[in-house]
Amino acid sequence: MSNLNTVLPPVSERSNILRWMRRNLFGSWYDALLTILGALIAYWAVRGFLTWVFTVAEWEVVSTNMRLLMIGQYPLEHSDRLWVWLGFLVFLSGNSIGIWARRSRFAVVLLLIPALLALFPFGDSPRQWLILLCIAGLVGWGFGRARPDVLKRSVIAGWVISLPVIILLTHGLSESESGFMPIVRTNLWGGLLLTFLLTVVGILFSFPIGVLLALGRRSELPIIRWFSVGYIEIVRGVPLITILFMAQLMLPLFLPTGWTVDRVVRAMVGITLFSAAYLAENVRGGLQAIPRGQFEAAHALGLNGFQTMTFVILPQALRLIIPILVGQFIAVFKDTSLVAIVGLLDLVGIAKTVLAQPEFLGLQREVYAFISLIFWVLSYGMSYLSQQLEERLGVGKR
Amino acid sequence: MRKIFVVLTLFTAFVLALAACGGAAPAPSGETVTVKETVVVTVEVPVAGSPAAPAVVAPAGYGVTLETVKARGNLICGVNSQVPGFGYVDADGNFAGIDVDYCRALAAAIFGDASKVEFRPVTAAERFTALQSGEIDILSRNTTWSLVRDTELGGNFVHTTFYDGQGMMVPADSGLTTLEDLEGGTICVQTGTTTELNLSDVMASLGVSYTPAVFEDADATFAAYAEGRCDAVTTDKSGLVSRRSVLPDPSAHVIMDVTMSKEPLGPMVRHGDDQWFDIAQWTVFAMFAGEEFDITSANVDDVKANATAPEVRRLLGLEGDLGLKLGLTNDFAYNIIKLVGNYEEVYNRNLGPDTPTYIPRGLNSLYTEGGLLYAPPFR
């Protein structure tokens, strides 16, 4: 106890892969046994899959039908419009990352994805567009880094108008085939494009409806409360597929002759209304977690009910439920594949169609593996973004 | 407590109402009769001019569909998007298949332009409702013609475009040639289909005992057969052919020369518009007649220039006004053959010997060659 004042340096050990292995994998004889056994099992499990991926699988079915899987029957001569809005989105993302994200490593990785994709054999036109996307993202990122304060407002405005821009560019403007941006009817929308649009519309529209329903359920006015309760419980009691079937099959019978509602719009409305009911309950969970003191404090400050909700309660409640919300959004994304059952050619629908091509009969595994990969990448992307957002907002830390 | 009671009552009422609606959706029989009535009345409104005149029901719809289609500028055709050879989307994003080509022929007959057709993929569950509600003008989606469908579903079947039938596939080296040979064997079959019922009917009447191995979907059924878990597999012959082509060794399997059911597949139109029915019907016949008179898309212009036979001249619109009687132009059959082809060309394009989905013509030959294709005279 004589040298309490001498602070010894921490035991430093040169980090070395061999040493790490000896410590963690082969620490004792049973560790070594377990390690070898585990490695054998992993090898045995993965080997079959890898052999299949690299030698057996005929990926030609995917590369030949890449266009169908991505945009369905959307006319190729108008596909530039889709690239334009994709570029717009990438630019906005780059900008946002530049302004808000702290780690630039993440941004660079994300923005280089188009460049990586360009290495795949997609043909010349998509490759040029992918490189343009990459440039758009990097330029946006650079701007965001350089002038964060100036650009904040315009980026937010950009995100707000992005959905109308996407729909406008995808749908087109002029009736005549030769005019500026001819209309592409929704029966030609398909593949990942349709899945993406159904998801985005479903999420963006169900969110406000869900918040309103959650507030309605806690309302003190009985009619509003009963309506909200009734709506939520009825919709939650019915499977999504039933709602989609109702929208596609029963609705036309109720409408007067000559009235038709676009089939894609019907699916969008169905998904939105369904998801809103689930969101409402998620949001209500968040609202219940806010202590009474917050309401009382807001009242004491002289805020009225609307201001209390908008400025005090909802921001806290929504921050709390980000993980649940993102789970719900991922569920919406995957649920959109149910529209294949009512005859829309979304990613799953178009995959089934591709499987019926006589030259590619019997290649179910390749096609389904590919679309599973797409679903996984996008779902994981959403999940990753939400983790970044949580970290930034300090969820779970304060 | 009272509050809870009220809520519970309301909830029960909602659930009951919902159950009533939900029950109507999937059941194609019973409920649909009322549905049919609604459609007939609504269709007739534009013609009558005022909604207060629903006195004559059936003839009032006459001509409405053609008018609607012409006003819209294209035909909306309900097709399958998942059956090789019959209806699918090729890598360029165009629909293809024999059912799809029929739609093109109909568009050619109406507009003189085979591209004026919008294909709408419909699933088995929604196809009849889509037709009843006017979502589609015609259903051309490998639909089997049967009495119940012809009457209860508010539609009429046009002449059959493909005669299918349930068949049986066995390994070539098994030596099985007749259904009796399958005594005591195992047969792979998809559950919940007419195929399964049909198999048990046929085997019962033959007095052959067998073990059915049932599977939820077609992929699983054929996977089990490929693994040798059953001695034979059964489904419609068109399905057997396309499935055989993807087995590891297609030549090691044979389709028995037995037909266990009648599956006449053809287009379907709504009840109540006989003119539209006639147009759809004679579009099929024009394709048959084209093959019968050896008129193809390649030689139709020559034939038209040099035709002497009166029926050929009438068919191609050089004499008489057959097309006008249908509400079309006189050269409607010429347009069909020129733009889409005769029946043989369409068949060979989709199901012919050069395709992976080859199905021998069999019953789908002209009557002169022992088949069932027989067009009434064009006069």
Contacts between the chains, C-beta under 8 A, distances in Angstrom:
chain1	res1	chain2	res2	distance
A	64	B	91	4.9
A	65	B	91	5.2
A	67	B	91	7.7
A	67	B	93	6.9
A	68	B	89	6.5
A	68	B	91	6.6
A	68	B	93	5.9
A	72	B	93	7.1
A	73	B	89	6.7
A	73	B	93	4.1
A	73	B	94	7.8
A	74	B	93	7.8
A	76	B	93	7.8
A	185	B	118	7.7
A	187	B	118	6.1
A	187	B	119	7.8
A	187	B	120	6.4
A	226	B	7	7.8
A	226	B	10	7.6
A	229	B	7	7.4
A	230	B	10	6.9
A	230	B	11	7.7
A	230	B	14	6.5
A	233	B	11	6.5
A	233	B	14	7.9
A	234	B	14	5.4
A	234	B	18	6.7
A	237	B	15	7.1
A	237	B	18	7.6
A	238	B	18	6.8
A	238	B	22	7.8
A	242	B	22	6.3
A	242	B	25	7.4
A	245	B	25	5.5
A	245	B	26	7.5
A	245	B	125	7.4
A	245	B	126	7.5
A	246	B	21	7.4
A	246	B	25	6.5
A	248	B	126	6.0
A	249	B	25	6.0
A	249	B	125	7.8
A	249	B	126	5.2
A	249	B	129	4.5
A	249	B	130	7.6
A	249	B	133	7.9
A	250	B	21	7.3
A	250	B	24	7.5
A	250	B	25	6.1
A	250	B	129	7.9
A	252	B	129	7.4
A	252	B	130	7.6
A	252	B	133	3.6
A	252	B	134	7.1
A	252	B	135	5.5
A	253	B	35	6.1
A	253	B	38	6.6
A	253	B	39	7.6
A	253	B	129	7.1
A	253	B	132	7.3
A	253	B	133	5.1
A	256	B	42	6.8
A	257	B	42	4.3
A	257	B	43	6.3
A	257	B	45	6.2
A	257	B	46	7.1
A	257	B	134	6.7
A	258	B	46	7.5
A	260	B	135	7.3
A	341	B	123	6.3
A	341	B	125	7.8
A	342	B	123	6.5
A	342	B	126	6.3
A	343	B	81	7.7
A	343	B	120	7.1
A	343	B	121	4.7
A	343	B	122	5.0
A	343	B	123	5.0
A	343	B	126	6.3
A	344	B	121	7.8
A	345	B	81	6.7
A	345	B	89	7.5
A	345	B	121	6.3
A	349	B	81	7.3
A	349	B	121	7.3
A	350	B	89	7.2
A	352	B	81	7.2
A	352	B	82	5.0
A	353	B	81	4.6
A	353	B	82	6.1
A	353	B	88	5.7
A	353	B	89	4.4
A	353	B	121	7.6
A	354	B	89	7.4
A	355	B	82	7.3
A	356	B	81	7.1
A	356	B	82	4.7
A	356	B	83	5.8
A	356	B	84	4.8
A	356	B	87	7.7
A	356	B	88	3.6
A	356	B	89	7.9
A	357	B	84	7.0
A	357	B	88	5.7
A	357	B	89	7.6
A	357	B	90	6.1
A	357	B	91	6.8
A	358	B	84	4.8
A	358	B	85	6.3
A	358	B	88	7.8
A	358	B	242	7.4
A	358	B	245	7.9
A	358	B	355	5.7
A	358	B	356	4.2
A	358	B	357	4.8
A	359	B	356	6.3
A	361	B	84	5.9
A	361	B	242	6.1
A	361	B	245	5.7
A	361	B	246	4.3
A	361	B	356	6.3
A	361	B	357	7.9
A	362	B	245	7.8
A	362	B	246	2.9
A	362	B	247	8.0
A	364	B	219	6.4
